[in-house]
């Protein structure tokens, strides 16, 4: 009993490594039912007509890529499949490359053309000031896109003058940008806002959801997996749920096992 209570932590690490490795080697997908929070975003995009405009803010960097990039790709697949015009931007300098590659690569799969079917505005510093500037005039905020083209001449932005003209805005965030988009964007310029975030800040976003300041929320890898399920395109997020779920079960078993041993040893004493 004493030996089990003083088990070497390296043995636990080995079990965790096995729990992660086996699902990766033996591919299997666990069911990922979509929650109403994720479905809120899906339903909004699914209701948009062709040539509607969706703004996606890629406000994250490579450190959060594993959770947020699958969300971005799933959203892009959904938008392009619906022939919705996608406008991308980022308020995080680390998100520029991730956003550009995601939009460009996904667009190519659907035969979409930069400037006509989508546009990536790039990065601009200023955070709240950028949002306010976009709310007044998007062409003043971003005179040129990431490729150096004059934004006022781009067919992809036809009919868009400011944030108010977007049919939907989605912020994918690893930090506090969602709160900023609510305070300086949605509340000021009255547009529909959805959000995606890392799992660690997900619980902090629910008050905004309950207050209807955002109409939907994707939280962590699970949120991305739910969206992949909704668009019927299971990819990296769904695949990542298997090892994550197995490890969670293992941790719970270790906790139960440890508590049982603790109480048994206490009784003997």
N, C-alpha and C positions, 0 to 999 in steps of 0.2 A: 504493500500500500504506500509506504513512504517513498519507494523508488518511483512509483507512478506520479506522486505529487511533486517530485523533484525532477521530472522528465527534462532532458536537455532540449532547449528551444530549437536547436538545429533539426531535431526530429520533426518538430511541428512544421518547420520551414520546408522540409522534404515532402511532407504530406500536402502542403499548399502547392508546391511546385508540381507534384503529380496531379493534383486537382485541376491545375491550369492546363497542363500539357495534354492530358488524355482527351478532353473535349476538342482540343485543337487538332489532334491526330485522328480521332474518330469523330468525324463531323456529324453533328446532330443539332437540329434546331428546336428549341423549346417554344411552346406557344407563347406569343406576346400579344395579349389582348390590349386594344387601344383604350386609353382613358378618355374621359370627356374633355379634359384639358387639351390633349393633343388633337382630338377630333375637332375641337373648335377651330384650330388653324387649318386643318385639312378641309373642313366644310366651307370655310371662307374662300379658300383658293379654288375649290371645286365649283363654287357658285359664280365665279367670275367669267365674264364673256371674253371672247377672243379680242385681242388688242387692248385688254385692260392693263394697267400698269402696277407692278408690284416692286416696292423698294426693299432690298435686303441689305441690312447693315451688318457687315462681317466684323464685329467688334471683339475679336479675339486674336491670340497669337499662337505660335507653334506649341506652346506649353499646354494649351487646351484643345489642340487639334483632334485628339482621339475621341473626344466627346462631341465637339461642335462641328467638325468637318462633315461627319455623316449626316447631321441635320441639314447642313447647307446643301449637300448633294441631293438628298431626298427632296428638299424644297424645290431645287432647280429642275429636277426630273419632272416633278408635278407641274411646275409652271410652264416648262417648255412643251410638255405633253398637251397642256391646255391652250397652247399658243398665246400665252400671256407674255407681255413685254416685261423683261426683267431689268431693273436698274440696281446695280451693286455699288457699294461704297464701304469705307471703313474709317473709323475714328481711332483705330489702333494701328500704329505703324507696322507692327509685326503681322498684321492680317492681310497686307497688300498682296503678297505672293500667293497665299492660300486662296484668297478670294478670286484673283485673276485666273489662276489655274482651274479652280472649280467651275467658274462661269464659262470659260473658254472651252474646256474639255467636254463639259456636259452639253454645251450648245452645239458642238460639232456632231455629237451623237444624234441630234435631231435636225441637222442641216441648218442650224440657225446662223445668222450673219451678224457680226459685231457692228454696232451702229444702226442696224435695221431692226433686229429682233431683241437685242440686248445691248447694254452699255455698262462698262465698269468705270465709275468716276474716279476711283483711286482713293488715296488717303489725304485728309486735310486736318491740320491741327486746329485746336480751338474748342473742341467738344461742344458745349452748350451754345457757343457763338456760331458754330457751323450749323447747328439745328435751326437757330433763329434765322440765320441768313438764308437757309434753304426754305424756310417757311415764308420768307418774303419773296425771294426770286432764286430759283435753283441755278439759273445761268450766271448769276452774280456770284453765287457760292462756289460753283464749279464751271468756270469759263471754258475749260478744256477737260476732256476725259483722260483716262490713264494712257491712251495711245497718242495723246496730243491733238486730237481732233476738236474743233469748236463744237461745244455741246448744243448750241442753238441751231446748228445745221443737221443734227442727227434725227433721222426718222423715228428712232426708238423712243424719243422724248416728245414726239408730236402730241400736243394736247396737254402737256405738263408744264406748268409755270412755277408751281411751288408745291410744298408738301401736301397742301389741301387737295391737290389734283390726283394724288395717288389713291388707287382703289384699296391698297393694303400696304402696310409697312410692317416688316418683321426685323427685330433686333436679335442677333445671335451674340451673346455676351459672356465674357469670362470675368467681368468686373461690374462696376456700378452704372454702366451705360443705359440699362433698361430704365432705371429710375429717372435718368436725365431725359430719355426719349419720352417718358410720360409727362414730366414737368414742363419741359421746354418744347415738346413736339405735339403730342396728342392733345393735351389740355389747352394748348394755345392755338393749334391749327385744326383741331377736330378731324382726325382721321382714325381709321381702325388700326389697332396695333396688336401684333402678336409677338411672342418672345420665346427664345430658346436660351438655355443657360447651362452651366456646369452643375453637376448634382449637388455640390457643396453649397451653392447659393440658391438652389431650387426652393427650399422651404421659405426663404425670405420673400419670394415672389408671389406667394399665394394670397396675401392681403390685397395686392393689386388685381389679382384675378377675381377675388370675391367682390371687390369694388367696381369690377367691370372696366378697369382702366387698361387692361389687356384682355383680349377675347379668347386667348389660348396660350398654352405654355408647354414647351418640351423641356424636360429636365434630365440632363445627363445622357448616358448611353442608352438607358431604357427609353427615354423620350424619343431618341432618334430611331431606335428599333421599332417602336410603336408606329412611327410615321412611315417607315419602310414597309411595315405590314399593311398599312392603309393604302399605300400606292401600289401594293402588290409587286414590290421590287425588293426582295430581301437581299441585303448586302452586308457590309462590314459590321454595322450595328447589331443586326440580328445574330450574326455569327459570334460577336463578342459577348452576347448575353449568356451563352452556354457556359464558358469557363467562369464568368462572373457569378452565375447562379450556383454552380457547383462549389465554388470557394465559399460563398455565403452559407451554404448548407453545412460545409465542413466546419466553419467557424462556430456556427450554432451548436453543432455536435460536440466540439471541443469545450464550449462553455458549459453545456449540460454535463459532460463527462467530468469536467473539473469540479463542478459543484457537487455532484454525486460523491466523488472521492473525498471531497472536503468534509461533507456531513458524515460519511461513513467513518472517516478517521477520527472525527470529533466524538462520535458515540463510543468508539473503542477506548478513547482516553477517559 
